[in-house]
Amino acid sequence: MTEALIHTTADNSADTAATATPQRQAPSAAPAPGDGPLTDAGIEAAVHAIADRSRHAARRMAMANRAWKDRGLRAVGAALQANTRAILDANARDVANGKANGTSAALLDRLTLTDARIDGLVAALENLANLPDPVGNVVRGQTLPNGLRLRQVNVPMGVVAAIYEARPNVTVDIAGLALKSGNAVILRGGSAAESTNGVLVRVLREALESVGLPADAVQTVDQYGRAGATVLMRARGRVDVLIPRGGRDLIQSVVTNSAVPVIETGEGNVHIFIDESANEDMAVEILLNAKTQRPSVCNTVETLLVHSGSTVLPAVAKALSKAGVRLHADERVRAALPASVAADAATDEDWGTEYMDLDLAVAMVDSLDEAVRHIRKWSTGHTEAILTNDLANAERFIAEVDSAAVIVNASTRFTDGGELGLGAEVGISTQKLHARGPMGLTELTTTKWIVQGEGQVRG
């Protein structure tokens, strides 16, 4: 039975009927560096060639219907499971190199893959396959008085590039999101995960080819190092959008040096404010989850603000200390801590730090207004939460805190594409243009206007 590769906005279901036979495409690896080092001109030519192949693949992906793309996602998931041992062996080499090079515990955690984490990637791909196709979705439409029929519809971005570090899971997440949203993707995953990403990209490309989708929809420039990343950042016209994901230095380097439009994902100096009405048991459970479940990620709480009228601080501090969290507290908090809980004196540096570790800055405030002022001064605009039983305080916090995600009475760990039903995420945008918060399928599309008439001319 043959199937249609062409995407139609009239029929966007997984049961789209088939009409054409897919053309097999041999895997197309990036140009090899050769026996010796390439010149700058050689690297530029090689990366441009990758981008040009991505552009061709993107045109084919833009026409793929939902059924075809979902088969691709499931083929990738099956390939990850079939190649788990090869992936983990490569990852073990990267982790060993990281340890030998003194990589921090937080980055090692992000770098490490396990059977369970690969299972999580496969589950995320299946979730993506079960989500509606964003391509062809009608954002709005109307018929004008002159009879012109208008529709604004979602269409793929085209060629999406991603620069990230020590996060091999991002390789699969971004490739899956790009596939479902009809894009091609160029990856720069960094030297720390070079072995793992090399295996993952090979597995992804082979899986796409196995179902007749273009292997060049997933490519990497890792073999060209930082010079290749620099060329990628300046490939305006060949690359449609660039998404950096990592620490502050990486993100700011991309934002500063890129000629390609950038969607900025930000670091997470995340706050939780406990007001005077908050329940103690809830506060303890949420703080433990938000700080200790996985401290190396960007939605982990980094600063705790406690209302001076609250009585929950001793219980929260004891629970955090028992879990191995190191507190960096202001003078008022230190005076209120139980004798069994130690804390370092906090400085301004602590209020501005994304620890990504088992450290937490703690300050005491006298009002919701003071908490909001502190957040406005020190927040990176990622996620802030309030724990409260006062509806008016919750509504004020929602209205006055300007971050990508604002949470009431729940862990900050929920600021995540998978947790919020997006299937996965490219990153969490802290900017305000085009995309903000977890970036899923819709955020990897843009729109175009379709105008249909019957001979109308403008008067």
N, C-alpha and C positions, 0 to 999 in steps of 0.2 A: 504494500500500500504506500502510495506517495503522499507527500504533504507539502502544504504551501509555506514558503518562507516569507511571503509578503504579509506585512502587518496591515490590517484594515481597522479603521475606527468603528465600522459598523458591527464587527464581530470580534470582541476582545476576550472571548472565553477560552478556557483550556481545551475545549472540544472543537476548536476551529478546524474546518474541513481542509483536506489537503488536495493540492492540485499540481505540484511540481516536485521533481526529484532533486534532492540536495546534491550539490557538487562537492566531491571530496577535495580537501585541501591538505597538502602535506604540511607538517609542522614547519614553521619558518622561524628559525632562531635568529637572534640579532647577529650582525656581522661580528666575526671573531676578531679579537685584537691582533691575531697573527703571532709570529714568532718573536717579535720585538715590540717595544712600547710604541703606541700610535702617537703621532704628532697631534697638537691641538686641532689642526685642520682635519686630521683623520678622524678624531673623536667627534668633531662637529658633524662631519659627513655621515658617520655611522649612526649617531643619534637622530639626525634628520631623516635618515633612511628608515629607522624604526618608526619615527613619527608619521612618515608618509605611508608606511604599511598599515599603521594604526588608522589613519584617515580612511584608507580603502576598506579596512575591516569595519570601521564605524558605519560606513554607508550600508554595508550588508546587515549589520546588527540593527540599524534603524528600521529595516524592513521586516525583521523577524517577528512572527506572531508570538502570542503568549505560549502556545503549546510547545513551540520550538525552543523558546528560551527556558521554559520550565524543565524540558528534557535535558537541556544543557546543565542546569543547576543540579539536577538529580544525578547526572553522569559525573559531575565534579565530586559530589558527595560520595558516590560509590568508589570513585578513583582514590579519594583520600583514605577511605577505609581499606582498600586493597593495597595501598602503598604506605600504610601506617608505620611499618617497621623501617622502611627507608627514610621516611620523614623524621622519625625519632632518632635514628642513628645520626643523620645529618645535624639535627638539633643538639644532640649530645656533644658533637664536635664544637659547635658554636658556643654552647654553655661552658665547656671546658676552656676554650680560648678566652671567654669573658672572665672567668675566674682567674685565669693566669694573668690577665691584663688589669686586674683590680677593679672590674666592673662592680658598681654598687649593687646591693641586695635588691633594691627596687627594680633596677633595669634587668637584673638576672631573672627576676620573677616574670617580667614582661616577655623576656626572651624565651623562657622555657615552655616547651610543649609537652603534654602528657597524653596518655590514651584518653583520659577524660576530657581534656581540652580539644582534642581532635574530634571526639564525639560531639562536643558542643558546637564545633564549626559545621559538622555535618547536619546537626539539628537546625542550625541557623539557615543553612542552605535550603533545607526542606521547608522551613517557615517562609523563606522568600518565595519559593515555588508556589506556596499556597496563598500568597498575597495577590491582590488584583494588580494587573499590569498598569503602570501609570501612563504609559504612552498612549496617546489618543484620548485621554480623559478630557472632557470638555469643562474648562474652568468657568466659562460664562458664554452666553450667546444671546442674540436678539435679532429681530427683524426690524429694520429701520422703516420710517414712514415712506421712503422712496422704494421699498421693496428689497433692498439689499439684505441678504441673510449673513449674519456674522457669527463666527465661533472662535474662541480663543482656546487652543488645545495644548496639552503637554506633549513635548517632543524631546528626544534625547539631546544631551549637551554635545555629543560628538566624541572627541578625544579628551579623556580625563587623565591627568597625571597626578600621581601621589608620591610625596617624599616623606618618609617616616624612618624610625630608627628602632632597632631591637624589638620589633613586634611582628613576628611571622604570622600571627593570627590576622593581622590587618591585610596581609597579602590575599588571604581567602575572602575576608569580609568585603574588601573593596572590589575584588574581581566579581564576586557574586552579585553585589549591588549594581555594578556596571553592566553585567550581563542582563539582569532582569530589566534594567532601565534602557537597554538598547544602545549602550555606549561601548567604546573600546577604551582600554586602560593601559597606561604605561607606568610601571612601578620602579621606584628607587627605594629599596628597603634597607640600605646601609650595610657596612662591612660586618657589624656585629652578628647579623643573621644571614650572612652570605650563603653558607652551605644550605641552611634550611630553606631559604627563599629560592635557591636554585632548583632544589627538588620540587618545591611546591609549584613553581612556574611551569616546570616540565609536565607535572601531573595535570595541571589545569589546561595547558595547551592540548595535550593528548586527549583529554576528556572532551573538550570542545570539538576537536576534529572528529571524534568518534560519532558525534551526532550531526555532523555536517555543518557546524558553525565554524567561522574562521578562527584558526588558532591564533592569528595575529590580533585578535580582540584582547589578548593578554600578552604583554611584553614587558621586558625589564631592561634597565640601563645599568644595572649593578656592576656589570663587567667593566664599565668605564669610570667607575669611582666618582670622586667629587667633581672631576672635570666633566663627566657625563651629566651629573646633576645640574651643573652650571649651564650647560648647553640646553638642557631640558627647560630650565627656568626662563631661558631667553628665546624659546622656540615659538614666539608669538606668530599666529597664523597657521602653525602646524598643530599646536596644542590649544584646546579651547578653554580649559580651566585647570588650575593647579591647586591641590589641597595638601598642605603640610600637616603632619601629625607627629607630635613629639614634645620635647621640652621647649622652654622659652627661647633658648639660643637658636635652635633649629627653626622654629616658627618665625622668629624675627629676621633671621637670615634670608628665608624664602620671601617674606613680605617685602624686605628692603631691596632684594636683588632681582626679583622676578619681573620680566616684561610681560609674562602671561598673566591674565587675570587670576587672582588668588582668592579662595574662600578661606578665611583665617580661622583655624581652630585654636582655641586658647588653653592656657594652663588653668588649673582648677584650684584657686585659693578659696575653698568652699567653707561657708559658715553655717552653724546651727545656733539659733537663739532659743534659749529656754526661758519662757516668761514665768511670772510668779504663779500662774494657775496650772502649770504643766504637771501631769501625773508622774510620780517618781518611777514606777515600774516601766512605763512607756519610755521615759527619758533614758533610763539605763539600757533598755533593749535597743533602742534606736542608736544611741551613741556607740555602743559596742559594735553594732552592725556597720555603721557609717565609718568607723575608724579602723576596725580590726579585720573585717571580712577579707578585704584585699587592699592593703594600705598603699600599694604602688600605683593605683589608677587615679584618673583625674577627678572622679566623682566622690572620692573619699573626703570626709570632713577634715579640715586643717585648723579651723579656729572655732572654739566654743565660747559663746557669750551667754552669761547667766545673769538673770535679773536678781538684784540684791534682795528682793522680797521672796525669792524662791527658797524652798527648803530641800531641794533635791541634790544640791552640789555634793554633799558628803557621800551619798550612795553612788552617784555617777563617778566621782573621783576614785572611790574604792574599787569599783568594777573595772574601770579603765586601767588603774595601776596593777590590779591583779592580772589583767590580760597583757601586761608588758608595755603599756603605753607610757611614754615619758612626757610629763606635763611641763609646759613653759607658761608660768602663770604670773599675773600682775600681783601687786602687793596685797590688795583686798582679798583676792582668791586664796593666796597662800596663807593668809591669816585665818581663813574660814575652813581650810582643809583639815581633815582628821590627822591626828599625830602619826598615824601609820602610813600616810601618803606623802611622798616627797615631791617637790616641784622646783624646777629651776626658775630664776627670776626672768620674766619675759622682757624683751626689748622690742623696739620698733621693727627690727629685722624679723622677729618671730611673726608679727602681724602680717608681714608681706611675704611670708615663705610658704611655698607649696612643698611640704616635707616629703610626700610620697614614701612615708615610712611610719613607724609607730611613734610618732611625735605629735603633740597637740598643743596649740596655744590656747590659753584660757583667760578670759577677762570678765570682770564683773561690771554690769551697767545698771543704772537706776531707772531706766525707762525704755519703752519701745523706741522712742525718738533717738535715744543715745545708741541703741543697738543699730538702728538704721544708719545713723551717721557713721558709725564704725565701719559698717559694711560698705557704704558708699566710698569711704576713704581707701579701704584696703582690698576690696573684692576685685577679682579678674572678670566678673560678669558671667561666671559659669553656672553655679547652683547655690542657692541659699534656702535654708529651711527654718521654720518656726515650730516649736512644740508648745501647744497652748490648748486650754479649754475655754478660751474667751473668743467667741466668734468675731467680735468687733476688732480685736487685735489681729486675728488671722486675716480679716479683710483689709485692714490697714497695711499689714506686712505685704500682702499680695500687690496692693496698689502702689506702694512706695518703693519697693525693692526692684531695681531694674537689672535683672540678670536673665540669662537664657532660660533658666528653669527656677521656679519658686515653688517650694514644697511645704505643705502643712501636715504635721503629725505623721511623717514617714521618713525613712532613711534617704539620704542624698544618693545612695547607691542606685536608686531607680532612674537617675538621669543617664539612660543607656538606650540605644536604639532597639535592642532585643527586648528589654524589659517594658518598653513603651509601645510594643506591638509593631515596630518598623522592620522586624526581621533581623536586621543588623544595622551597623552605622559606618559611614566613612570616617566620621569624627564628630566632635561636638563644637559647633560654630558659636563663637562668642561675639561675632560681628552682627550687624543689623541689616546688611544688604543681602537680598535673595534668600539666604538660609540662616536660621538661628536655632541653636539647640542641636539635639541629635539629628544627624543628616542621613536620612534613609533614601528610599527610591525616588520620591517626588522631588527631593532636593538635588538629585542628579539629572533632573530634566529642566528645560526652559520652556517657553511657550512660543507659538506662532499664531498669527491671526489668519483665518480663512474667510475670505469674502466672496460670496457667490451672488451673481446678479443675472439679469436678463436683458442686457444692453444698456443699463443706466449710464449716464454721463453726468459729470459734475457741472452744475450751472454756475 
